[in-house]
């Protein structure tokens, strides 16, 4: 499984999911603050925030799994003037601190919707360029055309928006709430970005378009996302099992796509 770089797969997908989820939840809370019926209860909000925080923090910690010397991870920040890897490390430390502050503030005072939503929106908005910092690590490698393509940046942002917005829809239905148009729009934009990334990468020599990983991403990410968006107001996702299955399938689709992202290059360049 070396060519798939599973620690990096989990790091990139989960950290991007966390950023997108913070943005999606904060946007929903901001738009719903004047509608008491749409607001999540304090218990449901705390559960949602804890889940998002765990996704982001656990995902970020996975980045250490591919290091030969995890105890020497601190050295990764020493090349900030010339290394995108160092810039990524510092950016995620700062971002995780801000997301932790948002989670703590929201947990302690769940009814301070305006303040918490603004803080969450700030975290989500600055998280998007931080995702591009991660993408730049791969894009800069001109020797690897499957990474040195705008599809890298597009697909990374797409993962954040698709997972962040699309998984929140069945989760809200599970709480008896209705997804807003902004959540559906965010999920649509994410799906279009992911699709654009797939199409662009398929034009590059060496792309494994026959891979089962790619087709699972198409089914579990794109087709399922379309179903979730279409049935956003359906009672279908009021059932716990169906909501959880939908969330896990969306996640698995992006995991498969990211495995292919690494595998296409790493299988041919194991000297990394």
Wavefront OBJ file of the C-alpha trace (Angstrom):
o trace
v 0.000 0.000 0.000
v 3.083 2.253 -0.072
v 2.131 3.820 -3.379
v -1.174 5.035 -1.943
v 0.449 6.895 0.988
v -2.505 6.265 3.307
v -1.337 8.692 6.034
v -1.273 11.491 3.465
v -4.591 10.354 2.012
v -6.216 10.593 5.446
v -4.471 13.866 6.245
v -5.491 15.690 3.090
v -9.048 14.367 2.851
v -9.936 14.692 6.536
v -8.348 18.113 7.032
v -10.118 19.390 3.916
v -13.386 17.851 5.100
v -12.953 19.576 8.465
v -12.377 22.970 6.858
v -15.385 22.576 4.584
v -17.567 21.401 7.487
v -16.626 24.392 9.665
v -17.537 26.680 6.772
v -20.807 24.862 6.031
v -21.990 24.669 9.647
v -21.089 28.297 10.368
v -22.911 29.447 7.239
v -25.973 27.429 8.225
v -25.923 28.797 11.772
v -25.502 32.373 10.537
v -28.428 32.101 8.138
v -30.660 30.343 10.679
v -30.035 32.532 13.737
v -33.345 34.377 13.337
v -35.356 31.175 12.857
v -35.609 29.323 16.143
v -37.103 26.265 14.449
v -34.043 25.925 12.231
v -31.482 26.263 15.004
v -29.761 23.171 16.303
v -30.297 22.405 19.967
v -27.338 23.000 22.245
v -26.778 19.239 22.539
v -26.932 18.636 18.789
v -24.690 21.614 18.107
v -22.082 20.434 20.606
v -22.137 16.945 19.069
v -21.701 18.389 15.578
v -18.872 20.676 16.656
v -17.077 17.839 18.458
v -17.329 15.632 15.357
v -15.969 18.373 13.084
v -13.144 19.201 15.499
v -12.140 15.537 15.715
v -12.174 15.171 11.921
v -9.893 18.186 11.535
v -7.481 17.433 14.372
v -7.212 13.677 13.782
v -6.839 14.316 10.067
v -4.072 16.851 10.649
v -2.218 14.469 12.955
v -2.184 11.846 10.196
v 0.368 13.993 8.380
v 3.000 12.701 10.802
v 2.333 9.101 9.826
v 4.509 9.252 6.706
v 7.537 10.768 8.463
v 10.595 8.605 8.899
v 11.274 10.354 12.206
v 8.015 11.670 13.717
v 9.907 13.062 16.719
v 11.831 15.276 14.327
v 8.644 16.748 12.865
v 9.517 20.134 14.314
v 12.222 20.460 11.657
v 9.522 20.667 8.997
v 8.873 24.314 9.908
v 12.483 25.442 9.436
v 12.235 26.012 5.678
v 9.408 28.515 5.607
v 11.302 30.865 3.272
v 11.612 28.300 0.496
v 9.529 25.203 1.312
v 5.790 24.787 0.715
v 5.891 21.853 3.140
v 7.105 24.150 5.924
v 4.475 26.735 5.051
v 1.810 24.029 5.173
v 2.967 22.825 8.595
v 2.878 26.321 10.091
v -0.425 27.176 8.408
v -2.147 24.090 9.806
v -0.829 24.685 13.316
v -2.342 28.177 13.222
v -5.563 26.982 11.582
v -6.043 24.156 14.063
v -5.560 26.638 16.875
v -8.279 28.864 15.442
v -10.633 25.928 14.835
v -10.029 24.753 18.408
v -10.879 28.265 19.637
v -14.077 28.199 17.551
v -14.994 24.761 18.893
v -14.344 25.788 22.504
v -16.283 29.053 22.185
v -19.200 27.261 20.518
v -19.165 24.464 23.084
v -19.135 26.775 26.105
v -21.628 29.285 24.721
v -23.669 27.533 21.998
v -26.262 30.315 22.019
v -23.752 33.015 21.035
v -24.633 32.275 17.412
v -23.499 35.538 15.853
v -20.030 35.489 17.410
v -19.485 31.766 16.904
v -20.694 31.848 13.302
v -18.408 34.751 12.420
v -15.445 32.953 13.988
v -16.318 29.754 12.137
v -16.749 31.566 8.829
v -13.350 33.182 9.355
v -11.772 29.762 9.994
v -13.426 28.286 6.915
v -12.526 31.164 4.617
v -8.852 31.236 5.603
v -8.816 27.444 5.474
v -9.422 27.440 1.717
v -6.112 29.170 0.799
v -4.368 26.895 3.296
v -5.695 23.957 1.275
v -4.074 25.575 -1.759
v -0.768 25.646 0.145
v -1.049 21.861 0.476
v -1.912 21.554 -3.203
v 1.141 23.616 -4.138
v 3.420 20.982 -2.612
v 2.337 18.616 -5.386
v 1.698 21.125 -8.155
v 5.277 22.412 -8.017
v 6.638 18.995 -9.044
v 6.924 19.559 -12.779
v 8.405 16.097 -13.286
v 5.028 14.585 -12.407
v 2.368 15.824 -14.881
v -0.452 14.150 -12.937
v 0.316 16.492 -10.039
v 1.583 19.482 -12.013
v -1.876 20.421 -13.256
v -4.555 22.867 -12.042
v -6.638 19.761 -11.374
v -4.674 19.386 -8.134
v -5.836 22.709 -6.690
v -9.340 22.306 -8.090
v -9.856 18.806 -6.712
v -8.487 19.682 -3.252
v -10.898 22.612 -2.905
v -13.641 20.422 -4.365
v -13.106 17.800 -1.671
v -13.451 20.428 1.063
v -16.684 21.834 -0.328
v -18.210 18.511 -1.374
v -17.587 16.749 1.930
v -18.170 19.782 4.114
v -21.501 20.777 2.599
v -22.873 17.465 1.309
v -22.295 15.540 4.563
v -23.948 18.284 6.606
v -27.212 17.848 4.668
v -28.052 14.296 5.881
v -26.643 15.174 9.313
v -29.078 18.084 9.626
v -31.948 15.915 8.398
v -31.025 13.479 11.160
v -31.550 16.350 13.629
v -34.921 17.126 12.053
v -33.644 20.265 10.301
v -33.906 21.301 6.664
v -30.854 22.079 4.561
v -30.645 25.637 3.276
v -30.144 26.537 -0.372
v -26.611 27.701 0.457
v -25.709 24.215 1.690
v -27.045 22.658 -1.499
v -25.215 25.240 -3.608
v -21.964 24.611 -1.747
v -22.332 20.870 -2.330
v -23.052 21.448 -6.030
v -19.959 23.653 -6.402
v -17.858 21.049 -4.604
v -19.136 18.261 -6.848
v -18.445 20.337 -9.959
v -14.904 21.052 -8.768
v -14.272 17.366 -8.086
v -15.702 16.445 -11.492
v -13.595 19.104 -13.223
v -10.484 17.772 -11.487
v -11.250 14.231 -12.634
v -11.866 15.271 -16.226
v -8.717 17.398 -16.367
v -6.535 14.690 -14.869
v -7.976 12.089 -17.234
v -6.441 14.032 -20.132
v -2.922 13.660 -18.693
v -0.729 10.798 -19.850
v -0.480 8.064 -17.229
v -3.894 8.656 -15.661
v -5.473 5.338 -14.703
v -8.995 5.988 -15.925
v -9.869 2.293 -15.692
v -9.087 2.137 -11.965
v -11.824 0.900 -9.655
v -10.807 3.700 -7.303
v -11.824 6.295 -9.874
v -15.172 4.663 -10.531
v -15.877 4.311 -6.833
v -15.228 8.046 -6.466
v -17.657 8.743 -9.300
v -20.325 6.603 -7.632
v -19.757 7.390 -3.947
v -18.816 11.059 -4.306
v -20.467 12.489 -7.398
v -23.558 10.344 -7.950
v -24.339 10.070 -4.244
v -23.774 13.818 -3.798
v -26.318 14.451 -6.558
v -28.786 12.172 -4.769
v -28.188 13.892 -1.424
v -28.704 17.338 -2.946
v -31.826 16.234 -4.820
v -33.348 14.581 -1.737
v -32.199 17.283 0.680
v -35.770 17.861 1.879
v -36.781 14.210 1.877
v -37.597 12.279 5.031
v -35.277 9.573 3.707
v -32.319 10.924 5.682
v -34.335 11.157 8.889
v -33.314 7.548 9.422
v -30.041 7.234 11.292
v -28.670 4.311 9.306
v -29.241 5.957 5.922
v -27.753 9.278 7.012
v -24.626 7.679 8.456
v -24.217 5.419 5.417
v -24.504 8.429 3.089
v -21.876 10.374 5.066
v -19.468 7.428 5.160
v -19.929 6.709 1.460
v -19.193 10.316 0.516
v -16.062 10.145 2.652
v -15.013 6.822 1.098
v -15.457 8.261 -2.392
v -12.990 11.061 -1.729
v -10.617 8.642 0.014
v -10.646 6.497 -3.131
v -10.013 9.516 -5.332
v -7.091 10.661 -3.198
v -5.616 7.152 -3.163
v -5.645 7.266 -6.946
v -4.082 10.745 -6.844
v -1.076 9.388 -4.942
v -1.028 5.924 -6.500
v -0.810 7.153 -10.103
v 2.471 8.890 -9.316
v 3.957 6.949 -6.395
v 3.612 3.570 -8.117
v 5.883 4.887 -10.857
v 8.202 6.820 -8.565
v 8.756 4.752 -5.401
v 11.978 6.677 -4.754
v 10.033 9.515 -3.107
l 1 2 3 4 5 6 7 8 9 10 11 12 13 14 15 16 17 18 19 20 21 22 23 24 25 26 27 28 29 30 31 32 33 34 35 36 37 38 39 40 41 42 43 44 45 46 47 48 49 50 51 52 53 54 55 56 57 58 59 60 61 62 63 64 65 66 67 68 69 70 71 72 73 74 75 76 77 78 79 80 81 82 83 84 85 86 87 88 89 90 91 92 93 94 95 96 97 98 99 100 101 102 103 104 105 106 107 108 109 110 111 112 113 114 115 116 117 118 119 120 121 122 123 124 125 126 127 128 129 130 131 132 133 134 135 136 137 138 139 140 141 142 143 144 145 146 147 148 149 150 151 152 153 154 155 156 157 158 159 160 161 162 163 164 165 166 167 168 169 170 171 172 173 174 175 176 177 178 179 180 181 182 183 184 185 186 187 188 189 190 191 192 193 194 195 196 197 198 199 200 201 202 203 204 205 206 207 208 209 210 211 212 213 214 215 216 217 218 219 220 221 222 223 224 225 226 227 228 229 230 231 232 233 234 235 236 237 238 239 240 241 242 243 244 245 246 247 248 249 250 251 252 253 254 255 256 257 258 259 260 261 262 263 264 265 266 267 268 269 270 271 272
